[in-house]
């Protein structure tokens, strides 16, 4: 599972994402899929960059905030530490690792939109490898929006 963040027109948004993958080695490319039902998608449509975060299993509260609440009703970024990076993409202080990718393309995928990213900056390499958040860790969460 990943937390994806976006910023455009003075608004920040972020959500929990299960559909994401590296999709090219040379050049390095990554794709994240955002549900068209959520606020992050609406902000990301205008964003030039997206933040993609890996979260430790022990940080389930962060996943619950970004996956179980909607930015339509809650300012998620008022509840966490973060800082703007490339393209003003919000980077979360408590993420285990992250990268910011420049949006190269957007494409339809049914009820989700794919965002093709070219990574431009990343967190320092973390030491160790804690258990990372996976679908089985968050399956009990009620999403802020239907998928």
N, C-alpha and C positions, 0 to 999 in steps of 0.2 A: 504494500500500500504506500502511496505517496501523498504528500500535501502539496498542492499546486497553488501558487499565488500570482496575482496579477494587479496591475495598477494602470488606470487610464482616466483622464479628465478629472484628476483629483480624488478618485475613489480607489480604495483597495478592496480586494476580494480574495478569498481562498477557500479551497474545499479539499476533501479527502477523495483520492482517485485510486481506482483499482486497475484501470486500463492504461498502461504506459509501458514503453519499451524502447531500448536502443534499436534503431532500424537501419543504421549504416555504420560501417567501420571507417572507411575513407571516402569522403569526409565523415567525421563523427556527426551523427544525427540521432535525434530522439523524438518520439512522438508521444503526446499525452492526449487522452480523450476526455473531453468535458461534456457532462450532461447538459443538453440544451434547456433543461428545466431550472438550472440554478443560476444564481447571481454571478458566480465566478465566470461562467460562460459569457454572460452579457458584458462584463467588464473586459474579459480576455479578447473579445472580438475587436476591441479598439486598442489593445495593448501591443507594444512593440516587442516586449520581453516577458517571459514567464519564469517564476521561481519554482524549482522542483526539489522537494525535500524528502529525505529518508528520516524516519522516526524510529526510535527504539521502542520495543514492546513496553518497556516500563513507563513510557510517556503517553499512555493511553488517554489521559485527560486532554492532551493536545489534539489527539485524533478525535475525541468526542466533541471538542469545541468545533473543529473544522468539518467534521462529518455529521454531527448531530444537530448543529445549529445552522440557521440560515442568516446570511448577511442582510437579508431583507428586514430582519427584526433585531439583530444583535451586531454590535461593532466588535467583531472578533479581534481586531488589531488593537483595540483598547485594553484587551485582556492578556496580551502576550508581548514579550519583547521582540522587536524587529527593527530592521533598518532598510532603507531603500538602496538598491544596487543598480546595475545597468538597466536603463530604461525605466527606472523607478520601481522595478520589480521588488516587492517586499521579500526580504530574507528573514526567516524566523530564527531568533537567537537559540532556541532550545532544540533545533533540528540536529540530528547526529551528523548528517552530511547534506550538502545541497549543491545545486548548480543553477545558474541563470542562463536561459537560452533565448536567443533572438528568434522571433517568430518568422519563419521563412514562408510558410504556407498554411492555409486552413482548408480542410476538406470534409465533406459530408460523410457521415457514417451511420445513418439512421437516426436514433434518438441522441446520439453523441456527435460532437464535432472534433475532428482530429486537428491538432496543432503541431506542425513539424518545426522542431527547434534545432538551432545550431548553438551548442554550448559556447558561451563567451567568458564565463568566469565560474569558479567553483570554490567550495570550502577547502581549507587545508585538509590533507589526508588525516582522518581520525585514526588513533591507534586502537588496536584490538578490533573485535567484531562482535558487538553485543547482539542478542536476538533482536531482529528488526520486526516492526509491526507488519502483520500479515492479515489476510482476509479473515482467518479464523479468530483473530484477536478482536475484530470489530463487527463481526456478523450480528451481534446482539444490539448494535446501535440502531436507533430509528433515524433515518436520514432527515436532514433539514428540508429537503425537497424529494419528491419521488424521482427515481432515476429515469 
